[in-house]
Amino acid sequence: MAVLWEELQEQVEAGTTAENASEDVVLVARMAVGDASGLVQLYERYGTALFGYLLRLARDRGLAEEITQDTLLAAWQSAARFQGRSSVRTWLFGIGRRQAHNRLRVQRREWVDLDQAAVVASSEPGPEDTVLARVERERIATALGSLRPLHAEVLGLAFIDGLSHAEIAEVLDVPVGTVKSRLWHAKAALAALLREMREDRA
């Protein structure tokens, strides 16, 4: 069954509601005064999504589990410094990304930065959008696993975790324009890979 790319985004939870967002801030405040139950509840709320994101970055289950623990420890230690400029979910993902980057750098895994990419993303659907609209979810997942880590990361944040461009910019600590550029490049790379997979099947 063909799954449209837009359907992937719609199937992902849109994020926290206003009520959950205020509850999240209360949980962080509880953590800041040493209440471990705040951390437990935050983990219950976001642990699965956080682990999935870190697994996509690390590409190793054991390493992703370690980075998740590092992230929760760092969140616990920095809870008093949370200023509420982003959602708690975005704050947590940002901490996770920094922890993953530090751990992976130590392991000498390659991180590629496309900040210099000067392509302006078009709002008009391109040929890659047409290809993406006709592939099955399973093939997209296979192709995502074959992409460069930077491409897989930005696509995962947008279409699996359901983060907005602004939230992705916060997590990656880059401008929104860079997020749009990275998404454009990532979608193009994914579409090319999917075209290759289709040709190989023919």
KAWO-V390772 format. One record per residue. RES is the residue in one letter. SS is DSSP state (@ for helix, = for strand, . for the rest). PHI is phi in radians with two decimals (* if undefined). D_LAST is the distance of its C-alpha to the last C-alpha in Angstrom with 1 decimal. Layout:
RES&SS&PHI&D_LAST ; RES&SS&PHI&D_LAST
//
This chain:
M&.&*&17.8 ; A&.&-1.28&17.1 ; V&.&-2.06&19.9 ; L&.&-1.24&21.2 ; W&@&-1.01&22.2 ; E&@&-1.11&25.8 ; E&@&-1.14&25.9 ; L&@&-1.03&25.5 ; Q&@&-1.17&28.6 ; E&@&-1.19&30.5 ; Q&@&-1.35&29.9 ; V&.&-1.47&31.6 ; E&.&-1.03&35.3 ; A&.&-1.27&36.8 ; G&.&2.06&39.3 ; T&.&-1.44&42.9 ; T&.&-1.41&45.2 ; A&@&-1.04&48.5 ; E&@&-1.11&50.3 ; N&@&-1.13&48.0 ; A&@&-1.08&48.3 ; S&@&-1.22&52.1 ; E&@&-1.10&51.9 ; D&@&-1.06&49.7 ; V&@&-1.11&52.4 ; V&@&-1.11&55.0 ; L&@&-1.07&53.1 ; V&@&-1.15&52.9 ; A&@&-1.09&56.6 ; R&@&-1.12&57.4 ; M&@&-1.07&55.5 ; A&@&-1.09&57.6 ; V&.&-1.76&60.8 ; G&.&1.59&59.6 ; D&.&-1.52&58.4 ; A&@&-1.13&55.6 ; S&@&-1.14&54.7 ; G&@&-1.10&53.3 ; L&@&-1.17&50.8 ; V&@&-1.04&49.9 ; Q&@&-1.17&49.3 ; L&@&-1.13&47.3 ; Y&@&-1.12&45.1 ; E&@&-1.04&44.8 ; R&@&-1.36&43.7 ; Y&@&-2.14&41.2 ; G&@&-1.02&40.7 ; T&@&-1.15&37.3 ; A&@&-1.14&35.8 ; L&@&-1.09&37.5 ; F&@&-1.08&36.2 ; G&@&-1.05&32.6 ; Y&@&-1.10&33.0 ; L&@&-1.20&34.6 ; L&@&-1.14&32.0 ; R&@&-1.14&29.3 ; L&@&-1.28&31.6 ; A&@&-1.43&32.6 ; R&.&1.02&29.5 ; D&.&-2.66&32.0 ; R&@&-1.06&33.6 ; G&@&-1.09&37.0 ; L&@&-1.14&37.2 ; A&@&-1.11&36.3 ; E&@&-1.13&39.0 ; E&@&-1.14&41.5 ; I&@&-1.17&40.6 ; T&@&-1.07&41.0 ; Q&@&-1.09&44.5 ; D&@&-1.05&45.3 ; T&@&-1.14&44.3 ; L&@&-1.15&46.5 ; L&@&-1.11&49.4 ; A&@&-1.12&49.1 ; A&@&-1.12&49.0 ; W&@&-1.04&52.1 ; Q&@&-1.24&53.9 ; S&@&-1.85&53.1 ; A&@&-1.00&53.6 ; A&@&-1.18&57.0 ; R&@&-1.64&55.5 ; F&.&-1.11&53.0 ; Q&.&-1.88&54.0 ; G&.&1.34&51.8 ; R&.&-1.30&50.2 ; S&.&-2.39&46.8 ; S&.&-1.22&45.8 ; V&@&-1.09&46.4 ; R&@&-1.04&42.7 ; T&@&-1.12&41.9 ; W&@&-1.02&44.8 ; L&@&-1.14&43.5 ; F&@&-1.13&40.0 ; G&@&-1.09&41.6 ; I&@&-1.08&43.7 ; G&@&-1.06&40.7 ; R&@&-1.11&38.8 ; R&@&-1.11&41.9 ; Q&@&-1.11&42.3 ; A&@&-1.12&38.7 ; H&@&-1.04&39.0 ; N&@&-1.10&42.3 ; R&@&-1.17&41.0 ; L&@&-1.25&37.8 ; R&@&-1.12&39.8 ; V&@&-1.07&42.1 ; Q&.&-1.47&39.2 ; R&.&1.04&38.1 ; R&.&-1.46&34.6 ; E&.&-1.44&33.4 ; W&.&-1.97&33.8 ; V&.&-1.89&32.6 ; D&.&-1.96&34.5 ; L&.&-1.80&33.1 ; D&.&-1.02&36.4 ; Q&.&-1.39&36.6 ; A&.&-1.12&33.5 ; A&.&-1.85&35.0 ; V&.&-1.54&32.3 ; V&.&-1.61&33.5 ; A&.&-1.21&31.0 ; S&.&-1.56&30.6 ; S&.&-1.48&31.1 ; E&.&-1.38&28.8 ; P&.&-1.15&25.2 ; G&.&-1.80&22.9 ; P&@&-1.06&19.3 ; E&@&-1.14&18.7 ; D&@&-1.15&20.5 ; T&@&-1.13&18.2 ; V&@&-1.12&15.1 ; L&@&-1.09&17.3 ; A&@&-1.24&18.5 ; R&.&-1.82&15.2 ; V&.&-1.70&14.2 ; E&.&-1.52&15.8 ; R&@&-1.00&18.8 ; E&@&-1.05&17.5 ; R&@&-1.19&14.7 ; I&@&-1.13&17.4 ; A&@&-1.09&19.7 ; T&@&-1.09&17.5 ; A&@&-1.15&16.9 ; L&@&-1.01&20.7 ; G&@&-1.16&21.6 ; S&@&-1.68&19.9 ; L&.&-1.31&21.8 ; R&.&-1.06&25.1 ; P&@&-0.94&27.9 ; L&@&-1.13&29.4 ; H&@&-1.19&26.3 ; A&@&-1.10&25.7 ; E&@&-1.10&29.4 ; V&@&-1.19&29.8 ; L&@&-1.15&26.7 ; G&@&-1.10&28.1 ; L&@&-1.09&31.6 ; A&@&-1.35&30.5 ; F&@&-1.83&27.9 ; I&@&-1.71&28.7 ; D&.&-1.51&32.5 ; G&.&1.25&33.0 ; L&.&-1.39&35.3 ; S&.&-1.32&36.3 ; H&@&-1.02&36.1 ; A&@&-1.12&39.8 ; E&@&-1.19&39.4 ; I&@&-1.08&36.6 ; A&@&-1.03&38.9 ; E&@&-1.14&41.6 ; V&@&-1.11&39.6 ; L&@&-1.47&38.3 ; D&.&1.05&41.6 ; V&.&-2.37&40.2 ; P&.&-1.17&40.8 ; V&@&-1.03&38.8 ; G&@&-1.04&37.6 ; T&@&-1.16&36.1 ; V&@&-1.06&34.3 ; K&@&-1.07&32.8 ; S&@&-1.12&31.7 ; R&@&-1.11&30.2 ; L&@&-1.09&28.3 ; W&@&-1.05&27.0 ; H&@&-1.11&25.9 ; A&@&-1.14&24.4 ; K&@&-1.12&22.4 ; A&@&-1.13&21.1 ; A&@&-1.15&20.2 ; L&@&-1.13&18.5 ; A&@&-1.09&16.5 ; A&@&-1.09&15.4 ; L&@&-1.12&14.4 ; L&@&-1.17&12.5 ; R&@&-1.08&10.7 ; E&@&-1.06&9.9 ; M&@&-1.10&8.8 ; R&@&-1.14&6.4 ; E&@&-1.13&5.1 ; D&@&-1.15&5.5 ; R&@&-1.31&3.8 ; A&.&-1.34&0.0
//
